[in-house]
């Protein structure tokens, strides 16, 4: 067991861009790690200054489109001095109890990685219902053995330079940690909406791929009898084919999965998820209309001149 003063041989990887509100609490929560890398995307706020004040190593990532994105690039290129890496987003916190557990579990030679469970907080309240908990994420693993899956979304613009909801494919046995990590975003609803506007671009492409391509090559796969993440991927293949998904998502979250027990934050979250589902659907229609691409330029009169014969205006 490591004492509170000893560093735990884990390298923390934090992807960031303009996160001055979230970074102090995040960095404070990972001070027990042996080293901390913050992979920044040319932040225009005080993010870099804050990171350096905590002794974190700041590396700039310059995204040129395509694949890999930020996390996989970091796993391929950063000079980690530890076998184990812990991926932490800026709005996440690693509790002392979780660090104690990590210190013990990384010594087990039978495991190459561990799932962490997240508690998502929204408007100051833990969203315990609605299917938001448990929320397992493979975040702690031996960095040489794991990489994020490619869901073939890199051709879609305006999704950001970081992997969104891709999962890690790991060559080795995976376990589950008992203590939770915390997801607490100190930014306002404006940022939640802006982030999910980007996510819906990505999600629409994932939906489109599920409807047009059944290949699981390079992904964690969809398996009803697999782990929790593979089961979700299997159910998603069914979900994308259902009608009225915005309404279904609200009903599923708020009523069937008891989101109403989380009070007003639960209701607000359910409404926002329903809106998010509507955005995905609209963008999926756009992908279908334009052959798998978003944000196509509107045809000009000149480009249509060969296909449309103008009729003279009629006088009434």
DAFEN-V209648 format. One record per residue. N is the residue number from 1. RES is the residue in one small letter. OMEGA is omega in whole degrees, 0 to 359 (* if undefined). BURIAL is # if it has 9 or more other ideal C-beta (glycine too) atoms within 8 Angstrom, else .. D_LAST is the distance of its C-alpha to the last C-alpha in whole Angstrom. Layout:
BEGIN
n=N res=RES omega=OMEGA burial=BURIAL d_last=D_LAST
n=N res=RES omega=OMEGA burial=BURIAL d_last=D_LAST
END
This chain:
BEGIN
n=1 res=x omega=179 burial=. d_last=89
n=2 res=x omega=176 burial=. d_last=88
n=3 res=x omega=180 burial=. d_last=88
n=4 res=x omega=183 burial=. d_last=86
n=5 res=x omega=181 burial=. d_last=87
n=6 res=x omega=177 burial=. d_last=87
n=7 res=x omega=179 burial=. d_last=84
n=8 res=x omega=186 burial=# d_last=83
n=9 res=x omega=179 burial=. d_last=82
n=10 res=x omega=174 burial=# d_last=79
n=11 res=x omega=180 burial=# d_last=76
n=12 res=x omega=178 burial=# d_last=73
n=13 res=x omega=182 burial=# d_last=70
n=14 res=x omega=173 burial=# d_last=67
n=15 res=x omega=187 burial=# d_last=63
n=16 res=x omega=167 burial=# d_last=62
n=17 res=x omega=179 burial=# d_last=59
n=18 res=x omega=185 burial=. d_last=58
n=19 res=x omega=184 burial=# d_last=61
n=20 res=x omega=180 burial=# d_last=63
n=21 res=x omega=185 burial=. d_last=62
n=22 res=x omega=189 burial=# d_last=63
n=23 res=x omega=182 burial=# d_last=66
n=24 res=x omega=180 burial=. d_last=69
n=25 res=x omega=179 burial=# d_last=69
n=26 res=x omega=182 burial=# d_last=69
n=27 res=x omega=177 burial=# d_last=71
n=28 res=x omega=184 burial=. d_last=74
n=29 res=x omega=182 burial=# d_last=74
n=30 res=x omega=182 burial=# d_last=75
n=31 res=x omega=180 burial=. d_last=78
n=32 res=x omega=179 burial=# d_last=80
n=33 res=x omega=181 burial=# d_last=79
n=34 res=x omega=176 burial=# d_last=81
n=35 res=x omega=181 burial=# d_last=78
n=36 res=x omega=173 burial=# d_last=74
n=37 res=x omega=170 burial=# d_last=71
n=38 res=x omega=180 burial=# d_last=68
n=39 res=x omega=188 burial=# d_last=65
n=40 res=x omega=179 burial=# d_last=63
n=41 res=x omega=177 burial=# d_last=60
n=42 res=x omega=179 burial=. d_last=60
n=43 res=x omega=179 burial=# d_last=59
n=44 res=x omega=179 burial=. d_last=58
n=45 res=x omega=184 burial=. d_last=60
n=46 res=x omega=185 burial=. d_last=64
n=47 res=x omega=183 burial=# d_last=64
n=48 res=x omega=179 burial=# d_last=67
n=49 res=x omega=180 burial=. d_last=69
n=50 res=x omega=181 burial=# d_last=69
n=51 res=x omega=181 burial=# d_last=70
n=52 res=x omega=179 burial=# d_last=73
n=53 res=x omega=177 burial=. d_last=74
n=54 res=x omega=179 burial=# d_last=75
n=55 res=x omega=179 burial=. d_last=76
n=56 res=x omega=176 burial=# d_last=74
n=57 res=x omega=182 burial=. d_last=73
n=58 res=x omega=177 burial=# d_last=70
n=59 res=x omega=180 burial=# d_last=68
n=60 res=x omega=178 burial=. d_last=65
n=61 res=x omega=181 burial=# d_last=62
n=62 res=x omega=185 burial=. d_last=60
n=63 res=x omega=181 burial=. d_last=57
n=64 res=x omega=183 burial=. d_last=56
n=65 res=x omega=177 burial=. d_last=54
n=66 res=x omega=186 burial=. d_last=55
n=67 res=x omega=8 burial=. d_last=58
n=68 res=x omega=171 burial=. d_last=60
n=69 res=x omega=196 burial=# d_last=59
n=70 res=x omega=186 burial=# d_last=61
n=71 res=x omega=179 burial=# d_last=64
n=72 res=x omega=176 burial=# d_last=65
n=73 res=x omega=180 burial=# d_last=65
n=74 res=x omega=179 burial=# d_last=67
n=75 res=x omega=180 burial=# d_last=69
n=76 res=x omega=194 burial=. d_last=70
n=77 res=x omega=184 burial=. d_last=71
n=78 res=x omega=181 burial=# d_last=72
n=79 res=x omega=180 burial=. d_last=76
n=80 res=x omega=177 burial=# d_last=77
n=81 res=x omega=177 burial=. d_last=80
n=82 res=x omega=178 burial=# d_last=80
n=83 res=x omega=186 burial=. d_last=80
n=84 res=x omega=175 burial=# d_last=78
n=85 res=x omega=178 burial=# d_last=74
n=86 res=x omega=180 burial=# d_last=72
n=87 res=x omega=182 burial=. d_last=68
n=88 res=x omega=174 burial=# d_last=67
n=89 res=x omega=185 burial=# d_last=64
n=90 res=x omega=180 burial=# d_last=64
n=91 res=x omega=179 burial=# d_last=63
n=92 res=x omega=182 burial=# d_last=66
n=93 res=x omega=176 burial=# d_last=69
n=94 res=x omega=185 burial=# d_last=73
n=95 res=x omega=176 burial=# d_last=75
n=96 res=x omega=180 burial=. d_last=79
n=97 res=x omega=179 burial=. d_last=79
n=98 res=x omega=177 burial=# d_last=77
n=99 res=x omega=178 burial=# d_last=79
n=100 res=x omega=180 burial=# d_last=82
n=101 res=x omega=179 burial=# d_last=81
n=102 res=x omega=182 burial=# d_last=80
n=103 res=x omega=180 burial=# d_last=83
n=104 res=x omega=190 burial=# d_last=85
n=105 res=x omega=180 burial=# d_last=82
n=106 res=x omega=178 burial=# d_last=82
n=107 res=x omega=180 burial=. d_last=86
n=108 res=x omega=184 burial=. d_last=85
n=109 res=x omega=183 burial=. d_last=86
n=110 res=x omega=186 burial=. d_last=84
n=111 res=x omega=177 burial=# d_last=80
n=112 res=x omega=180 burial=# d_last=78
n=113 res=x omega=182 burial=# d_last=75
n=114 res=x omega=171 burial=# d_last=74
n=115 res=x omega=172 burial=# d_last=71
n=116 res=x omega=179 burial=# d_last=71
n=117 res=x omega=182 burial=# d_last=69
n=118 res=x omega=167 burial=# d_last=67
n=119 res=x omega=182 burial=# d_last=66
n=120 res=x omega=177 burial=# d_last=63
n=121 res=x omega=181 burial=# d_last=62
n=122 res=x omega=185 burial=# d_last=59
n=123 res=x omega=176 burial=. d_last=58
n=124 res=x omega=183 burial=. d_last=62
n=125 res=x omega=173 burial=# d_last=63
n=126 res=x omega=177 burial=. d_last=64
n=127 res=x omega=188 burial=# d_last=62
n=128 res=x omega=185 burial=. d_last=64
n=129 res=x omega=178 burial=# d_last=62
n=130 res=x omega=183 burial=# d_last=59
n=131 res=x omega=180 burial=. d_last=60
n=132 res=x omega=180 burial=# d_last=61
n=133 res=x omega=4 burial=# d_last=65
n=134 res=x omega=182 burial=. d_last=66
n=135 res=x omega=188 burial=# d_last=65
n=136 res=x omega=178 burial=# d_last=67
n=137 res=x omega=177 burial=# d_last=66
n=138 res=x omega=187 burial=# d_last=69
n=139 res=x omega=182 burial=# d_last=69
n=140 res=x omega=183 burial=# d_last=73
n=141 res=x omega=175 burial=# d_last=74
n=142 res=x omega=194 burial=# d_last=76
n=143 res=x omega=179 burial=# d_last=74
n=144 res=x omega=187 burial=. d_last=75
n=145 res=x omega=186 burial=# d_last=74
n=146 res=x omega=173 burial=# d_last=71
n=147 res=x omega=179 burial=. d_last=67
n=148 res=x omega=179 burial=# d_last=64
n=149 res=x omega=176 burial=# d_last=62
n=150 res=x omega=181 burial=# d_last=59
n=151 res=x omega=174 burial=# d_last=56
n=152 res=x omega=179 burial=. d_last=54
n=153 res=x omega=189 burial=# d_last=52
n=154 res=x omega=180 burial=# d_last=52
n=155 res=x omega=181 burial=. d_last=49
n=156 res=x omega=181 burial=# d_last=47
n=157 res=x omega=173 burial=. d_last=46
n=158 res=x omega=173 burial=. d_last=47
n=159 res=x omega=181 burial=# d_last=50
n=160 res=x omega=184 burial=. d_last=52
n=161 res=x omega=184 burial=. d_last=55
n=162 res=x omega=175 burial=# d_last=58
n=163 res=x omega=186 burial=# d_last=58
n=164 res=x omega=179 burial=# d_last=56
n=165 res=x omega=174 burial=. d_last=57
n=166 res=x omega=180 burial=# d_last=59
n=167 res=x omega=182 burial=# d_last=63
n=168 res=x omega=170 burial=# d_last=66
n=169 res=x omega=188 burial=# d_last=68
n=170 res=x omega=177 burial=# d_last=72
n=171 res=x omega=181 burial=. d_last=74
n=172 res=x omega=182 burial=# d_last=77
n=173 res=x omega=184 burial=. d_last=78
n=174 res=x omega=176 burial=# d_last=75
n=175 res=x omega=182 burial=# d_last=77
n=176 res=x omega=177 burial=. d_last=75
n=177 res=x omega=186 burial=# d_last=76
n=178 res=x omega=183 burial=. d_last=77
n=179 res=x omega=185 burial=# d_last=76
n=180 res=x omega=164 burial=# d_last=72
n=181 res=x omega=184 burial=# d_last=70
n=182 res=x omega=176 burial=# d_last=68
n=183 res=x omega=184 burial=# d_last=64
n=184 res=x omega=180 burial=# d_last=63
n=185 res=x omega=181 burial=# d_last=60
n=186 res=x omega=178 burial=. d_last=61
n=187 res=x omega=189 burial=# d_last=57
n=188 res=x omega=183 burial=. d_last=54
n=189 res=x omega=177 burial=. d_last=51
n=190 res=x omega=181 burial=. d_last=49
n=191 res=x omega=176 burial=# d_last=51
n=192 res=x omega=181 burial=# d_last=52
n=193 res=x omega=180 burial=# d_last=48
n=194 res=x omega=180 burial=. d_last=48
n=195 res=x omega=182 burial=. d_last=50
n=196 res=x omega=171 burial=# d_last=49
n=197 res=x omega=175 burial=# d_last=46
n=198 res=x omega=182 burial=# d_last=48
n=199 res=x omega=183 burial=# d_last=50
n=200 res=x omega=171 burial=# d_last=46
n=201 res=x omega=181 burial=# d_last=46
n=202 res=x omega=183 burial=# d_last=49
n=203 res=x omega=179 burial=# d_last=49
n=204 res=x omega=178 burial=# d_last=46
n=205 res=x omega=177 burial=# d_last=47
n=206 res=x omega=177 burial=# d_last=51
n=207 res=x omega=182 burial=# d_last=49
n=208 res=x omega=180 burial=# d_last=47
n=209 res=x omega=179 burial=# d_last=50
n=210 res=x omega=181 burial=# d_last=52
n=211 res=x omega=186 burial=. d_last=49
n=212 res=x omega=184 burial=. d_last=49
n=213 res=x omega=182 burial=. d_last=53
n=214 res=x omega=182 burial=. d_last=56
n=215 res=x omega=176 burial=. d_last=58
n=216 res=x omega=182 burial=. d_last=61
n=217 res=x omega=178 burial=. d_last=62
n=218 res=x omega=180 burial=. d_last=63
n=219 res=x omega=177 burial=# d_last=62
n=220 res=x omega=179 burial=# d_last=64
n=221 res=x omega=178 burial=. d_last=63
n=222 res=x omega=185 burial=# d_last=62
n=223 res=x omega=180 burial=# d_last=65
n=224 res=x omega=183 burial=. d_last=65
n=225 res=x omega=178 burial=. d_last=69
n=226 res=x omega=178 burial=# d_last=69
n=227 res=x omega=186 burial=. d_last=69
n=228 res=x omega=181 burial=. d_last=66
n=229 res=x omega=179 burial=# d_last=64
n=230 res=x omega=177 burial=# d_last=64
n=231 res=x omega=177 burial=# d_last=63
n=232 res=x omega=180 burial=. d_last=60
n=233 res=x omega=177 burial=# d_last=59
n=234 res=x omega=181 burial=# d_last=60
n=235 res=x omega=179 burial=# d_last=58
n=236 res=x omega=177 burial=# d_last=55
n=237 res=x omega=177 burial=# d_last=54
n=238 res=x omega=184 burial=. d_last=54
n=239 res=x omega=185 burial=. d_last=52
n=240 res=x omega=182 burial=# d_last=49
n=241 res=x omega=183 burial=. d_last=48
n=242 res=x omega=174 burial=. d_last=48
n=243 res=x omega=172 burial=. d_last=44
n=244 res=x omega=184 burial=. d_last=44
n=245 res=x omega=177 burial=# d_last=46
n=246 res=x omega=178 burial=# d_last=45
n=247 res=x omega=180 burial=. d_last=46
n=248 res=x omega=181 burial=# d_last=49
n=249 res=x omega=177 burial=# d_last=50
n=250 res=x omega=182 burial=# d_last=50
n=251 res=x omega=181 burial=# d_last=52
n=252 res=x omega=182 burial=# d_last=54
n=253 res=x omega=192 burial=# d_last=55
n=254 res=x omega=184 burial=# d_last=55
n=255 res=x omega=187 burial=# d_last=56
n=256 res=x omega=180 burial=. d_last=58
n=257 res=x omega=167 burial=# d_last=60
n=258 res=x omega=178 burial=. d_last=60
n=259 res=x omega=180 burial=# d_last=58
n=260 res=x omega=179 burial=# d_last=58
n=261 res=x omega=178 burial=. d_last=62
n=262 res=x omega=173 burial=# d_last=61
n=263 res=x omega=182 burial=. d_last=60
n=264 res=x omega=176 burial=. d_last=57
n=265 res=x omega=178 burial=# d_last=57
n=266 res=x omega=178 burial=# d_last=57
n=267 res=x omega=179 burial=# d_last=54
n=268 res=x omega=180 burial=# d_last=52
n=269 res=x omega=179 burial=# d_last=53
n=270 res=x omega=179 burial=# d_last=52
n=271 res=x omega=180 burial=# d_last=48
n=272 res=x omega=178 burial=# d_last=48
n=273 res=x omega=176 burial=# d_last=49
n=274 res=x omega=177 burial=# d_last=47
n=275 res=x omega=178 burial=# d_last=44
n=276 res=x omega=179 burial=# d_last=46
n=277 res=x omega=177 burial=# d_last=46
n=278 res=x omega=178 burial=# d_last=42
n=279 res=x omega=179 burial=# d_last=42
n=280 res=x omega=182 burial=# d_last=44
n=281 res=x omega=179 burial=# d_last=42
n=282 res=x omega=181 burial=. d_last=38
n=283 res=x omega=174 burial=# d_last=40
n=284 res=x omega=176 burial=# d_last=42
n=285 res=x omega=178 burial=. d_last=38
n=286 res=x omega=178 burial=# d_last=37
n=287 res=x omega=179 burial=# d_last=40
n=288 res=x omega=183 burial=. d_last=40
n=289 res=x omega=185 burial=. d_last=36
n=290 res=x omega=172 burial=# d_last=38
n=291 res=x omega=175 burial=. d_last=41
n=292 res=x omega=178 burial=. d_last=43
n=293 res=x omega=177 burial=# d_last=42
n=294 res=x omega=169 burial=# d_last=41
n=295 res=x omega=178 burial=. d_last=38
n=296 res=x omega=179 burial=. d_last=37
n=297 res=x omega=178 burial=. d_last=34
n=298 res=x omega=180 burial=. d_last=31
n=299 res=x omega=179 burial=. d_last=30
n=300 res=x omega=179 burial=. d_last=28
n=301 res=x omega=181 burial=. d_last=25
n=302 res=x omega=182 burial=. d_last=28
n=303 res=x omega=181 burial=. d_last=30
n=304 res=x omega=188 burial=# d_last=27
n=305 res=x omega=180 burial=. d_last=26
n=306 res=x omega=185 burial=. d_last=28
n=307 res=x omega=184 burial=. d_last=27
n=308 res=x omega=177 burial=. d_last=23
n=309 res=x omega=182 burial=. d_last=21
n=310 res=x omega=175 burial=. d_last=18
n=311 res=x omega=179 burial=. d_last=15
n=312 res=x omega=181 burial=. d_last=13
n=313 res=x omega=180 burial=. d_last=9
n=314 res=x omega=178 burial=. d_last=6
n=315 res=x omega=178 burial=. d_last=4
n=316 res=x omega=* burial=. d_last=0
END
